[in-house]
Amino acid sequence: MINQQLYQNIYKRKSVRRYDMTPLHESVLMDVKAFAESAVPLIDDIKYEFTYLSAGDVKNLLPIKAPHYICLYSEAKPNYLMNAGYLLQQIDLYLSHKALGSCWLGVAKPSKQVALQQNGLDFVIMLAFGAPNEPVHREKPDDFRRKMTHEISNVSGHDALVEAVRLAPSASNSQPWFVSETPEGLILSREKLNILRGALYGKMNQIDIGIALLHLDMAVRHHGRQAIYSFSPQNAPGGIPLGYEFMVRVETKAIDE
Ligand SMILES: Cc1cc2nc3c(=O)[nH]c(=O)nc-3n(C[C@H](O)[C@H](O)[C@H](O)COP(=O)(O)O)c2cc1C
């Protein structure tokens, strides 16, 4: 089960882009690695691995330098990008919980001397992390630059679940999610992109949906229920607004049912 202490961090986390370049103490790094090993995947049969890099091993066009980077390598099976977002967001929240800084890096790649494939798995994305050189938390939800609730949802009666989705981080803060309601459960859909934006953000915004889903999952648990997922669009009659496409249907049930 995902550590529920992390739930509070949904409401105060932020991207940290300035770091103390001193490497973290070995015991702190070991603790982060142990947490990463305990992260819960969204989809059980997708193989993945984490690897760790330091600043010299990363190529990044933007000037974000951190002492550490965690990279996710994965099998490229259906929904692997959502799975990647769901997994690494647990680590983003854990780092925030430990008052360490982190930032998703969609444009950074391992440098030439580091393989883009490992044990048959492809590099997907990385998070920068380390001791922060700027505040690591936001004070209140108003400090988040996000769309309004009515822009991302037409659901009533699930305010806490929608709010957890609303505050999720996304590539270029694009917030490509929409939460709708059907008799069969909540639907999380993703904004359709034109060819140009699709080339730039098509992969990233599937990762974004995985991040939002992790937040939704944690909010469901926090309110004493558990989420069950269906990735098949046939199970989502209606409920998807124009310009969006189905990603996942979420039903909730009592925890020990
Ligand atoms: C998949 C993904 C890729 C991202 N890539 C970058 C990046 O390459 N560089 C960067 O500075 N921020 C990156 N971000 C961070 C977003 O810009 C940030 O999450 C968003 O603006 C919201 O701000 P917040 O995280 O402080 O709440 C990325 C975020 C996500 C989820």
The ligand as a MOL file (V3000), in Angstrom:
LIG
                    3D

  0  0  0     0  0            999 V3000
M  V30 BEGIN CTAB
M  V30 COUNTS 31 33 0 0 0
M  V30 BEGIN ATOM
M  V30 1 C 6.0460 15.0180 -17.0630 0
M  V30 2 C 6.6350 16.3370 -16.5790 0
M  V30 3 C 7.7420 16.8820 -17.2200 0
M  V30 4 C 8.2830 18.0840 -16.7410 0
M  V30 5 N 9.4170 18.5710 -17.3390 0
M  V30 6 C 10.0170 19.6760 -16.8350 0
M  V30 7 C 11.2480 20.1320 -17.3770 0
M  V30 8 O 11.8100 19.5340 -18.3140 0
M  V30 9 N 11.8140 21.2420 -16.8120 0
M  V30 10 C 11.2400 21.8970 -15.7640 0
M  V30 11 O 11.7890 22.8830 -15.2860 0
M  V30 12 N 10.0500 21.4950 -15.2220 0
M  V30 13 C 9.4560 20.3860 -15.7330 0
M  V30 14 N 8.2800 19.9220 -15.1720 0
M  V30 15 C 7.6960 20.6130 -14.0210 0
M  V30 16 C 6.4450 21.3990 -14.4050 0
M  V30 17 O 6.8100 22.5500 -15.1240 0
M  V30 18 C 5.7000 21.7410 -13.1070 0
M  V30 19 O 5.3000 20.5550 -12.4800 0
M  V30 20 C 4.4660 22.6050 -13.3690 0
M  V30 21 O 4.8270 23.8520 -13.8910 0
M  V30 22 C 3.6680 22.8260 -12.0680 0
M  V30 23 O 4.4400 23.4330 -11.0700 0
M  V30 24 P 4.7060 22.7620 -9.6710 0
M  V30 25 O 5.3460 21.3870 -9.9200 0
M  V30 26 O 5.6480 23.6700 -8.9590 0
M  V30 27 O 3.3950 22.5840 -8.9520 0
M  V30 28 C 7.7000 18.7480 -15.6410 0
M  V30 29 C 6.5730 18.1960 -15.0180 0
M  V30 30 C 6.0570 17.0030 -15.4680 0
M  V30 31 C 4.9060 16.4020 -14.7420 0
M  V30 END ATOM
M  V30 BEGIN BOND
M  V30 1 1 1 2
M  V30 2 1 2 3
M  V30 3 2 2 30
M  V30 4 2 3 4
M  V30 5 1 4 5
M  V30 6 1 4 28
M  V30 7 2 5 6
M  V30 8 1 6 7
M  V30 9 1 6 13
M  V30 10 2 7 8
M  V30 11 1 7 9
M  V30 12 1 9 10
M  V30 13 2 10 11
M  V30 14 1 10 12
M  V30 15 2 12 13
M  V30 16 1 13 14
M  V30 17 1 14 15
M  V30 18 1 14 28
M  V30 19 1 15 16
M  V30 20 1 16 17
M  V30 21 1 16 18
M  V30 22 1 18 19
M  V30 23 1 18 20
M  V30 24 1 20 21
M  V30 25 1 20 22
M  V30 26 1 22 23
M  V30 27 1 23 24
M  V30 28 2 24 25
M  V30 29 1 24 26
M  V30 30 1 24 27
M  V30 31 2 28 29
M  V30 32 1 29 30
M  V30 33 1 30 31
M  V30 END BOND
M  V30 END CTAB
M  END
